Amino acid sequence: MPVSIDSKSSQNIIFSTSPSKVSNLARGNTIFGLANFDVPGFSILDAFTINGFTSDPTFYLSDSTGQMKSRIEQKYSNLRFLIRESDGYKLKFALLKDNLNNASNIQLSYTVNNVVKTERVLLGAPDSGGTGFRQLIIPN
């Protein structure tokens, strides 16, 4: 059943399995989208969605038009940050659980000669970044 909020109304909280059926969204109101057959988890104003019902708990963030989306997911005990592009979500960086000698716990995505690479950031030799500093290194 559709719900319409009066334009002068504020401080309403609506819980719905079909938040798209709520119209006339005035400022000061909150819409919670609950899980249904199409969407697991729940969302707040379709801008922040939590999906904890998969093997990889995931947070989705979206702009008001739904065009710019990003997601944060926990996969294999690592925390991954992805941004949606025209051909799907692409990994931009990750925080890695496993500690390695002479390496950071950060993995970055970067482009070299139009080829996208994703590599762990390594640590340079002592003083490689100047006295008392190490360089952060990614492969060519």
DSSP file with accessible surface (Angstrom, degrees, kcal/mol):
  #  RESIDUE AA STRUCTURE BP1 BP2  ACC     N-H-->O    O-->H-N    N-H-->O    O-->H-N    TCO  KAPPA ALPHA  PHI   PSI    X-CA   Y-CA   Z-CA
    1    1 A M              0   0  199      0, 0.0    17,-0.1     0, 0.0    20,-0.1   0.000 360.0 360.0 360.0 127.6    0.0    0.0    0.0
    2    2 A P        -     0   0   97      0, 0.0     2,-0.4     0, 0.0    20,-0.2  -0.308 360.0-152.5 -66.3 149.2    1.5    3.4   -1.0
    3    3 A V  E     -a   22   0A  60     18,-2.0    20,-3.1     2,-0.0     2,-0.5  -0.991   5.5-163.1-124.3 132.2    2.2    5.9    1.7
    4    4 A S  E     -a   23   0A  75     -2,-0.4     2,-0.5    18,-0.2    20,-0.2  -0.966   7.7-150.4-117.6 129.0    2.2    9.7    1.1
    5    5 A I        -     0   0    9     18,-2.3    24,-0.0    -2,-0.5     2,-0.0  -0.840  23.7-116.8 -99.9 130.4    3.9   12.1    3.5
    6    6 A D    >   -     0   0  102     -2,-0.5     3,-1.9     1,-0.1    20,-0.2  -0.359  22.6-122.8 -62.0 142.1    2.5   15.6    3.8
    7    7 A S  T 3  S+     0   0   98      1,-0.3    20,-0.2    18,-0.1    -1,-0.1   0.720 112.7  49.7 -63.3 -20.3    5.0   18.3    2.7
    8    8 A K  T 3  S+     0   0  187     18,-0.1    -1,-0.3     2,-0.0     2,-0.2   0.437  91.3 104.9 -95.1  -0.7    4.7   20.0    6.1
    9    9 A S    <   +     0   0   33     -3,-1.9     2,-0.3     2,-0.0    20,-0.1  -0.543  43.5 165.2 -84.0 143.5    5.2   16.8    8.0
   10   10 A S        +     0   0   66     -2,-0.2    19,-0.2     1,-0.1    18,-0.2  -0.967  48.0  40.8-149.9 167.0    8.5   15.9    9.8
   11   11 A Q  S    S+     0   0  171     17,-2.1     2,-0.3    -2,-0.3    18,-0.2   0.746  73.5 143.9  64.1  28.7   10.0   13.6   12.3
   12   12 A N        -     0   0   62     16,-0.2    18,-2.8    -3,-0.1     2,-0.5  -0.733  36.8-155.8 -91.7 145.9    8.1   10.6   11.0
   13   13 A I  E     -b   30   0B 105     -2,-0.3     2,-0.5    16,-0.2    18,-0.2  -0.988  11.9-172.3-122.9 121.7    9.8    7.1   10.9
   14   14 A I  E     -b   31   0B  30     16,-2.7    18,-3.4    -2,-0.5     2,-0.5  -0.963  10.4-162.9-120.0 129.8    8.4    4.7    8.4
   15   15 A F  E     +b   32   0B 127     -2,-0.5     2,-0.3    16,-0.2    18,-0.2  -0.949  25.9 159.9-108.4 125.5    9.4    1.0    8.2
   16   16 A S  E     -b   33   0B  29     16,-2.7    18,-2.9    -2,-0.5    -2,-0.0  -1.000  48.3-147.2-149.0 145.2    8.5   -0.6    4.9
   17   17 A T  S    S+     0   0   69     -2,-0.3    22,-0.1     1,-0.2     3,-0.1   0.548 108.7  43.2 -82.5  -7.5    9.5   -3.6    2.7
   18   18 A S    >   +     0   0   43      1,-0.1     3,-2.2   -17,-0.1    -1,-0.2  -0.580  65.4 166.5-133.4  70.5    8.7   -1.4   -0.3
   19   19 A P  G >  S+     0   0   28      0, 0.0     3,-1.8     0, 0.0    -1,-0.1   0.775  72.2  70.8 -61.7 -20.3   10.3    2.1    0.5
   20   20 A S  G 3  S+     0   0  107      1,-0.3    13,-0.0    -3,-0.1    -2,-0.0   0.713  88.6  64.6 -69.1 -14.1    9.9    3.1   -3.1
   21   21 A K  G <  S+     0   0  107     -3,-2.2   -18,-2.0   -20,-0.1     2,-0.6   0.428  79.3  96.6 -88.4   2.5    6.1    3.3   -2.5
   22   22 A V  E <   -a    3   0A  11     -3,-1.8     2,-0.2   -20,-0.2   -18,-0.2  -0.823  60.8-173.9 -91.4 123.0    6.6    6.1    0.0
   23   23 A S  E     +a    4   0A  53    -20,-3.1   -18,-2.3    -2,-0.6     3,-0.2  -0.715  51.2  36.5-117.6 168.7    6.0    9.4   -1.8
   24   24 A N  S    S-     0   0  102     -2,-0.2     2,-0.9     1,-0.2    -1,-0.2   0.939  71.9-160.8  57.5  52.6    6.3   13.1   -1.1
   25   25 A L        -     0   0  109     -3,-0.2    -1,-0.2   -21,-0.1     2,-0.2  -0.509   8.3-166.3 -69.0 102.7    9.4   12.7    1.0
   26   26 A A    >   -     0   0   20     -2,-0.9     3,-1.0    -3,-0.2   -18,-0.1  -0.567  30.6 -90.2 -85.3 155.8    9.6   15.8    3.1
   27   27 A R  T 3  S+     0   0  239      1,-0.2    -1,-0.1    -2,-0.2     3,-0.1  -0.307 109.1  38.6 -62.3 148.8   12.8   16.7    5.0
   28   28 A G  T 3  S+     0   0   52      1,-0.3   -17,-2.1   -18,-0.2     2,-0.3   0.500  90.1 111.3  90.8   2.2   13.1   15.4    8.6
   29   29 A N    <   -     0   0   13     -3,-1.0     2,-0.4   -18,-0.2    -1,-0.3  -0.836  53.5-148.3-109.5 150.8   11.5   12.1    7.9
   30   30 A T  E     -b   13   0B  46    -18,-2.8   -16,-2.7    -2,-0.3     2,-0.5  -0.971   6.1-164.3-122.5 131.6   13.3    8.7    7.9
   31   31 A I  E     -b   14   0B   8     -2,-0.4    14,-3.0   -18,-0.2     2,-0.6  -0.966   3.7-162.4-116.0 121.4   12.4    5.7    5.8
   32   32 A F  E     -bC  15  44B  47    -18,-3.4   -16,-2.7    -2,-0.5     2,-0.7  -0.915   8.9-150.4-101.8 121.8   13.7    2.3    6.7
   33   33 A G  E     -bC  16  43B   4     10,-2.9    10,-2.5    -2,-0.6   -16,-0.2  -0.836  17.5-156.1 -91.5 119.3   13.7   -0.3    3.9
   34   34 A L        -     0   0   69    -18,-2.9     8,-0.2    -2,-0.7     5,-0.1  -0.524  28.6 -80.9 -93.9 161.8   13.3   -3.7    5.4
   35   35 A A        +     0   0   48     -2,-0.2     2,-0.2     6,-0.1    -1,-0.1  -0.238  55.1 162.0 -59.6 144.7   14.3   -7.1    3.9
   36   36 A N        -     0   0   54      3,-2.4     5,-0.0    -3,-0.1   -18,-0.0  -0.807  57.6 -73.8-145.3-168.3   11.9   -8.6    1.4
   37   37 A F  S    S+     0   0  219     -2,-0.2    -2,-0.1     1,-0.2     0, 0.0   0.790 131.0  39.3 -66.7 -25.7   12.1  -11.3   -1.4
   38   38 A D  S    S+     0   0  145      1,-0.2    -1,-0.2     2,-0.0    -3,-0.1   0.778 120.6  38.6 -92.3 -31.8   14.1   -8.9   -3.7
   39   39 A V        -     0   0   71     -5,-0.1    -3,-2.4   -22,-0.1    -1,-0.2  -0.953  67.5-156.8-129.6 114.6   16.4   -7.2   -1.2
   40   40 A P        +     0   0   57      0, 0.0     2,-0.1     0, 0.0    -3,-0.0  -0.469  65.7  17.8 -81.2 161.8   18.1   -8.9    1.8
   41   41 A G  S    S-     0   0    4     -2,-0.1     2,-0.3    10,-0.1    10,-0.2  -0.429  93.7 -81.6  80.0-155.3   19.1   -6.7    4.8
   42   42 A F  E     - D   0  50B  77      8,-1.9     8,-2.9    -8,-0.2     2,-0.3  -0.972  31.5-150.8-147.8 162.2   17.8   -3.2    5.3
   43   43 A S  E     -CD  33  49B   9    -10,-2.5   -10,-2.9    -2,-0.3     2,-0.5  -0.927  11.7-138.9-133.3 158.1   18.4    0.3    4.1
   44   44 A I  E >> S-CD  32  48B  52      4,-2.4     3,-2.3    -2,-0.3     4,-1.5  -0.984  88.9 -27.1-118.1 114.2   18.0    3.8    5.4
   45   45 A L  T 34 S-     0   0   92    -14,-3.0   -13,-0.1    -2,-0.5    -1,-0.1   0.744 105.6 -81.4  54.0  25.4   16.6    6.3    2.9
   46   46 A D  T 34 S+     0   0   90    -15,-0.3    -1,-0.3     2,-0.2     3,-0.1   0.646 122.4  95.5  56.3  13.0   18.1    4.0    0.2
   47   47 A A  T <4 S+     0   0   42     -3,-2.3    15,-2.0     1,-0.3     2,-0.4   0.727  86.6  32.1 -99.3 -28.3   21.4    5.8    0.9
   48   48 A F  E  < S+DE  44  61B  66     -4,-1.5    -4,-2.4    13,-0.2     2,-0.4  -0.980  70.7 179.3-134.7 117.3   22.9    3.3    3.3
   49   49 A T  E     -DE  43  60B  27     11,-2.6    11,-2.9    -2,-0.4     2,-0.5  -0.968  12.1-159.4-122.7 136.9   22.1   -0.4    3.0
   50   50 A I  E     -DE  42  59B  45     -8,-2.9    -8,-1.9    -2,-0.4     2,-0.6  -0.971   6.0-175.0-115.9 125.8   23.3   -3.3    5.2
   51   51 A N  E     + E   0  58B  17      7,-3.0     7,-2.2    -2,-0.5     3,-0.3  -0.900  18.6 155.7-119.8  97.7   23.3   -6.8    3.9
   52   52 A G        +     0   0   46     -2,-0.6    -1,-0.1     5,-0.2     7,-0.0   0.246  54.2  86.2-103.2  12.7   24.4   -9.1    6.7
   53   53 A F  S    S+     0   0  154      3,-0.1     2,-0.2     5,-0.1    -1,-0.2   0.155  76.9  73.1-103.7  17.8   22.6  -12.2    5.3
   54   54 A T  S    S-     0   0   65     -3,-0.3     4,-0.0     4,-0.0    -3,-0.0  -0.733  96.1-101.3-118.4 176.0   25.4  -13.4    2.9
   55   55 A S  S    S+     0   0  110     -2,-0.2    -3,-0.0     1,-0.2    -1,-0.0   0.714 117.0  53.1 -70.0 -18.4   28.7  -15.0    3.7
   56   56 A D  S    S-     0   0   32     19,-0.1    -1,-0.2    20,-0.1    19,-0.1  -0.873  88.8-138.3-118.8  96.7   30.3  -11.6    3.1
   57   57 A P        -     0   0   55      0, 0.0    17,-2.2     0, 0.0     2,-0.4  -0.306  31.1-168.6 -54.4 134.3   28.7   -8.9    5.3
   58   58 A T  E     -EF  51  73B   8     -7,-2.2    -7,-3.0    15,-0.2     2,-0.4  -0.989  23.5-158.8-137.6 139.1   28.4   -5.8    3.1
   59   59 A F  E     -EF  50  72B  85     13,-3.1    13,-2.5    -2,-0.4     2,-0.4  -0.947  15.0-160.4-110.5 135.3   27.5   -2.1    3.5
   60   60 A Y  E     -EF  49  71B  60    -11,-2.9   -11,-2.6    -2,-0.4     2,-0.4  -0.951   3.4-166.2-115.9 137.6   26.3   -0.1    0.4
   61   61 A L  E     +EF  48  70B  69      9,-2.7     9,-2.2    -2,-0.4     2,-0.3  -0.955  11.4 178.5-120.3 141.7   26.4    3.7    0.1
   62   62 A S  E     - F   0  69B  24    -15,-2.0     7,-0.2    -2,-0.4     2,-0.1  -0.992  25.8-123.2-143.3 147.8   24.5    5.6   -2.6
   63   63 A D    >   -     0   0   63      5,-1.7     3,-1.2    -2,-0.3     0, 0.0  -0.271  47.5 -91.2 -78.9 177.6   23.9    9.2   -3.6
   64   64 A S  T 3  S+     0   0  131      1,-0.3    -1,-0.1     2,-0.1   -17,-0.0   0.739 127.1  49.3 -67.1 -21.4   20.3   10.5   -3.8
   65   65 A T  T 3  S-     0   0   89      3,-0.1    -1,-0.3     0, 0.0    -3,-0.0   0.594 105.3-125.7 -91.3 -11.2   20.0    9.6   -7.5
   66   66 A G  S <  S+     0   0   21     -3,-1.2    -2,-0.1     2,-0.2     3,-0.1   0.547  84.3 106.8  78.8   5.9   21.3    6.0   -7.0
   67   67 A Q        +     0   0  139      1,-0.2     2,-0.8    -5,-0.0    -3,-0.0   0.903  67.5  55.8 -84.1 -44.2   23.9    6.6   -9.7
   68   68 A M  S    S+     0   0  101     15,-0.0    -5,-1.7     2,-0.0     2,-0.4  -0.818  73.1 166.4 -93.9 111.2   27.1    6.8   -7.5
   69   69 A K  E     +F   62   0B  67     -2,-0.8    15,-2.7    15,-0.3     2,-0.3  -0.957  13.0 175.9-127.5 147.3   27.3    3.7   -5.4
   70   70 A S  E     -FG  61  83B  33     -9,-2.2    -9,-2.7    -2,-0.4     2,-0.3  -0.927  11.0-154.7-139.6 164.6   30.1    2.2   -3.3
   71   71 A R  E     -FG  60  82B  52     11,-2.8    11,-3.0    -2,-0.3     2,-0.5  -0.998   9.7-156.7-145.6 148.4   30.4   -0.8   -1.1
   72   72 A I  E     +FG  59  81B  40    -13,-2.5   -13,-3.1    -2,-0.3     2,-0.4  -0.995  25.4 177.2-121.3 125.7   32.4   -1.9    1.9
   73   73 A E  E     -FG  58  80B   5      7,-2.4     7,-3.2    -2,-0.5     2,-0.7  -0.959  30.7-134.9-134.0 149.8   32.6   -5.6    2.4
   74   74 A Q  E     + G   0  79B 101    -17,-2.2     2,-0.4    -2,-0.4     5,-0.2  -0.923  35.4 168.5-100.5 116.3   34.3   -8.1    4.7
   75   75 A K  E >   - G   0  78B  49      3,-2.6     3,-2.0    -2,-0.7   -19,-0.1  -0.989  66.2 -12.4-135.3 125.5   35.7  -10.9    2.7
   76   76 A Y  T 3  S-     0   0  182     -2,-0.4    21,-0.2     1,-0.3    -1,-0.1   0.892 127.1 -57.6  54.1  40.1   38.2  -13.5    4.0
   77   77 A S  T 3  S+     0   0   68      1,-0.2     2,-0.3    19,-0.1    -1,-0.3   0.607 117.1 114.6  66.2  11.6   38.7  -11.4    7.1
   78   78 A N  E <   -G   75   0B  33     -3,-2.0    -3,-2.6    18,-0.1     2,-0.6  -0.816  66.2-130.7-105.4 153.4   39.8   -8.5    4.9
   79   79 A L  E     -GH  74  95B  65     16,-2.5    16,-3.0    -2,-0.3     2,-0.4  -0.922  28.4-167.1-106.3 117.2   37.9   -5.2    4.6
   80   80 A R  E     -GH  73  94B  61     -7,-3.2    -7,-2.4    -2,-0.6     2,-0.5  -0.876  12.1-155.7-112.4 141.0   37.5   -4.2    0.9
   81   81 A F  E     +GH  72  93B  46     12,-2.8    11,-2.9    -2,-0.4    12,-1.4  -0.958  20.2 176.6-117.4 119.6   36.3   -0.9   -0.5
   82   82 A L  E     -GH  71  91B   7    -11,-3.0   -11,-2.8    -2,-0.5     2,-0.4  -0.907  18.0-154.2-126.0 150.5   34.7   -1.0   -4.0
   83   83 A I  E     -GH  70  90B  58      7,-2.2     7,-2.5    -2,-0.3     2,-0.3  -0.975  26.9-115.9-123.8 137.3   33.1    1.7   -6.2
   84   84 A R  E     + H   0  89B  81    -15,-2.7   -15,-0.3    -2,-0.4     5,-0.3  -0.557  37.4 176.3 -75.2 129.8   30.5    0.9   -8.9
   85   85 A E  E >   - H   0  88B  78      3,-2.6     3,-1.9    -2,-0.3    -1,-0.0  -0.638  51.0 -81.0-118.7-178.5   31.6    1.6  -12.4
   86   86 A S  T 3  S+     0   0  133      1,-0.3     3,-0.1    -2,-0.2    -2,-0.0   0.801 130.0  41.1 -59.3 -28.1   29.8    0.9  -15.7
   87   87 A D  T 3  S-     0   0  107      1,-0.3    -1,-0.3     0, 0.0     2,-0.2   0.067 126.6 -74.0-110.9  25.6   30.8   -2.8  -15.7
   88   88 A G  E <  S-H   85   0B  29     -3,-1.9    -3,-2.6     2,-0.1    -1,-0.3  -0.591  75.1 -28.1 118.5-177.5   30.3   -3.6  -12.0
   89   89 A Y  E     -H   84   0B  57     -5,-0.3     2,-0.4    -2,-0.2    -5,-0.2  -0.569  56.4-159.5 -76.7 134.7   31.9   -2.9   -8.7
   90   90 A K  E     -H   83   0B  72     -7,-2.5    -7,-2.2    -2,-0.3     2,-0.2  -0.964  20.1-117.5-120.3 132.6   35.7   -2.4   -8.8
   91   91 A L  E     +H   82   0B  27     -2,-0.4    -9,-0.2    -9,-0.2     3,-0.1  -0.460  32.7 172.5 -66.0 129.5   38.1   -2.8   -5.9
   92   92 A K  E     -     0   0B  71    -11,-2.9    17,-2.2     1,-0.4     2,-0.3   0.743  64.2 -19.5-107.4 -41.5   39.8    0.4   -5.0
   93   93 A F  E     -HI  81 108B  78    -12,-1.4   -12,-2.8    15,-0.2    -1,-0.4  -0.980  56.4-157.4-161.3 163.1   41.6   -0.5   -1.8
   94   94 A A  E     -HI  80 107B   0     13,-2.2    13,-2.5    -2,-0.3     2,-0.6  -0.989  18.0-135.5-142.8 149.5   41.6   -3.1    1.0
   95   95 A L  E     -HI  79 106B  78    -16,-3.0   -16,-2.5    -2,-0.3     2,-0.3  -0.954  33.3-147.8-103.2 119.6   42.7   -3.4    4.5
   96   96 A L        -     0   0   19      9,-3.3   -18,-0.1    -2,-0.6   -19,-0.1  -0.708  13.5-152.3 -98.1 141.1   44.3   -6.8    4.9
   97   97 A K  S    S+     0   0  129     -2,-0.3     2,-0.2   -21,-0.2    -1,-0.1   0.901  72.1  82.7 -74.4 -45.5   44.3   -9.0    8.0
   98   98 A D  S    S-     0   0  101      1,-0.1     2,-0.4     7,-0.0    -2,-0.1  -0.441  71.9-140.1 -72.2 130.7   47.5  -10.9    7.5
   99   99 A N        -     0   0  130     -2,-0.2     2,-0.4     6,-0.0     5,-0.1  -0.742  20.4-171.6 -87.0 131.9   50.8   -9.3    8.5
  100  100 A L    >   -     0   0   97     -2,-0.4     3,-1.3     3,-0.3     2,-0.1  -0.952  31.9 -99.8-122.1 147.7   53.7   -9.8    6.1
  101  101 A N  T 3  S+     0   0  147     -2,-0.4    22,-0.1     1,-0.3     3,-0.1  -0.402 105.8   4.3 -65.0 135.1   57.3   -8.8    6.7
  102  102 A N  T 3  S+     0   0   81      1,-0.2    21,-2.3    -2,-0.1     2,-0.3   0.815 113.7 100.7  58.7  33.8   58.3   -5.6    4.9
  103  103 A A  E <   - J   0 122B  11     -3,-1.3    -3,-0.3    19,-0.3    19,-0.2  -0.991  65.9-128.9-143.4 150.9   54.7   -5.0    3.7
  104  104 A S  E     -     0   0B  20     17,-3.2    -4,-0.1    -2,-0.3    19,-0.1  -0.324  26.6-116.6 -85.0 178.2   51.8   -2.8    4.8
  105  105 A N  E    S+     0   0B  53     -2,-0.1    -9,-3.3    -6,-0.1     2,-0.4   0.085  85.9 101.0-100.7  23.2   48.3   -4.1    5.4
  106  106 A I  E     -I   95   0B  72     15,-0.3    15,-2.9   -11,-0.2     2,-0.4  -0.905  52.0-167.1-113.6 134.8   47.0   -1.9    2.6
  107  107 A Q  E     -IJ  94 120B  49    -13,-2.5   -13,-2.2    -2,-0.4     2,-0.3  -0.980  13.5-163.7-117.9 130.9   46.2   -3.1   -0.9
  108  108 A L  E     -IJ  93 119B  66     11,-2.7    11,-2.2    -2,-0.4     2,-0.4  -0.887  15.8-140.8-117.8 149.7   45.7   -0.5   -3.7
  109  109 A S  E     + J   0 118B  29    -17,-2.2     2,-0.3    -2,-0.3     9,-0.2  -0.878  34.7 159.0-102.0 134.6   44.2   -0.5   -7.1
  110  110 A Y  E     - J   0 117B  34      7,-2.7     7,-3.4    -2,-0.4     2,-0.5  -0.966  34.3-120.8-151.4 164.0   46.1    1.6   -9.7
  111  111 A T  E     + J   0 116B  87     -2,-0.3     2,-0.4     5,-0.2     5,-0.2  -0.943  22.5 177.9-117.1 130.0   46.4    1.9  -13.5
  112  112 A V  E >  S- J   0 115B  45      3,-2.4     3,-1.7    -2,-0.5    -2,-0.0  -0.995  78.1 -13.8-128.9 123.1   49.6    1.5  -15.5
  113  113 A N  T 3  S-     0   0  147     -2,-0.4    -1,-0.1     1,-0.3     3,-0.1   0.902 128.8 -55.2  51.6  44.5   49.5    1.7  -19.3
  114  114 A N  T 3  S+     0   0  162      1,-0.2     2,-0.5    -3,-0.0    -1,-0.3   0.647 114.2 119.6  64.5  18.4   45.7    1.3  -19.2
  115  115 A V  E <   -J  112   0B  83     -3,-1.7    -3,-2.4     2,-0.0     2,-0.4  -0.963  60.3-137.0-114.2 123.8   46.0   -1.9  -17.2
  116  116 A V  E     -J  111   0B  97     -2,-0.5     2,-0.3    -5,-0.2    -5,-0.2  -0.657  26.2-176.8 -81.9 129.7   44.3   -2.0  -13.8
  117  117 A K  E     -J  110   0B  64     -7,-3.4    -7,-2.7    -2,-0.4     2,-0.4  -0.921  17.1-158.3-123.7 152.2   46.5   -3.7  -11.1
  118  118 A T  E     +J  109   0B  49     -2,-0.3     2,-0.3    -9,-0.2    -9,-0.2  -0.978  27.1 159.2-132.0 117.9   45.8   -4.4   -7.5
  119  119 A E  E     -J  108   0B  81    -11,-2.2   -11,-2.7    -2,-0.4     2,-0.2  -0.968  42.7-104.3-139.5 154.3   48.8   -4.9   -5.2
  120  120 A R  E     -J  107   0B  41     -2,-0.3     2,-0.5   -13,-0.3   -13,-0.3  -0.523  41.9-113.7 -72.7 140.4   49.8   -4.8   -1.6
  121  121 A V  E     -     0   0B  10    -15,-2.9   -17,-3.2    -2,-0.2   -15,-0.3  -0.696  36.9-155.1 -78.6 123.2   51.8   -1.7   -0.6
  122  122 A L  E     -JK 103 137B  72     15,-3.3    15,-3.1    -2,-0.5     2,-0.5  -0.582  11.6-118.4 -97.7 162.9   55.3   -2.8    0.4
  123  123 A L  E     - K   0 136B  57    -21,-2.3    13,-0.2    13,-0.2    12,-0.0  -0.861  24.9-135.3-103.1 133.9   57.8   -1.1    2.6
  124  124 A G        -     0   0    6     11,-3.3     3,-0.1    -2,-0.5     5,-0.1  -0.157  39.9 -72.2 -75.3 176.6   61.2    0.0    1.3
  125  125 A A    >   -     0   0   64      1,-0.2     3,-2.3     2,-0.1    10,-0.4  -0.224  69.3 -73.5 -64.7 157.4   64.5   -0.5    3.0
  126  126 A P  T 3  S+     0   0   87      0, 0.0    -1,-0.2     0, 0.0     8,-0.1  -0.260 121.9  10.0 -53.2 137.8   65.3    1.5    6.2
  127  127 A D  T >  S+     0   0   93      6,-0.2     3,-1.6     3,-0.2     7,-0.2   0.537  88.1 126.0  67.4   9.0   66.1    5.2    5.3
  128  128 A S  T <  S+     0   0   39     -3,-2.3     6,-0.2     1,-0.3     3,-0.1   0.744  78.6  44.9 -67.8 -19.3   64.9    4.6    1.7
  129  129 A G  T 3  S-     0   0   40      4,-1.9    -1,-0.3     1,-0.5     5,-0.2   0.114 136.6 -69.5-106.1  19.8   62.5    7.6    2.1
  130  130 A G  S X  S-     0   0   36     -3,-1.6     3,-2.6     3,-0.4    -1,-0.5  -0.385  86.8 -28.6 108.9 167.1   65.2    9.8    3.8
  131  131 A T  T 3  S+     0   0  132      1,-0.3     3,-0.1    -2,-0.2    -3,-0.0  -0.311 135.9   5.6 -57.9 121.7   66.8    9.5    7.2
  132  132 A G  T 3  S+     0   0   63      1,-0.2     2,-0.3    -2,-0.1    -1,-0.3   0.493 115.7  94.9  84.1   5.9   64.4    7.8    9.6
  133  133 A F    <   -     0   0  140     -3,-2.6    -4,-1.9    -8,-0.0    -3,-0.4  -0.937  57.5-149.2-131.3 151.7   61.8    7.0    6.9
  134  134 A R        -     0   0  112     -2,-0.3     2,-0.2    -6,-0.2    -9,-0.1  -0.911  23.3-120.9-113.4 146.7   60.9    4.2    4.6
  135  135 A Q        -     0   0  106    -10,-0.4   -11,-3.3    -2,-0.4     2,-0.5  -0.522  19.7-128.8 -77.5 150.0   59.3    4.5    1.1
  136  136 A L  E     -K  123   0B 128    -13,-0.2     2,-0.4    -2,-0.2   -13,-0.2  -0.897  33.3-159.5 -95.4 133.0   56.0    2.9    0.4
  137  137 A I  E     -K  122   0B  66    -15,-3.1   -15,-3.3    -2,-0.5    -2,-0.0  -0.930  22.0-179.9-125.3 136.1   56.3    0.8   -2.8
  138  138 A I        -     0   0   62     -2,-0.4   -17,-0.1   -17,-0.2    -2,-0.0  -0.975  41.1-100.7-125.4 145.7   53.9   -0.6   -5.3
  139  139 A P              0   0   52      0, 0.0   -20,-0.0     0, 0.0   -18,-0.0  -0.249 360.0 360.0 -62.4 154.0   55.2   -2.7   -8.3
  140  140 A N              0   0  161    -28,-0.0   -28,-0.1     0, 0.0     0, 0.0  -0.245 360.0 360.0 -66.0 360.0   55.5   -1.1  -11.7
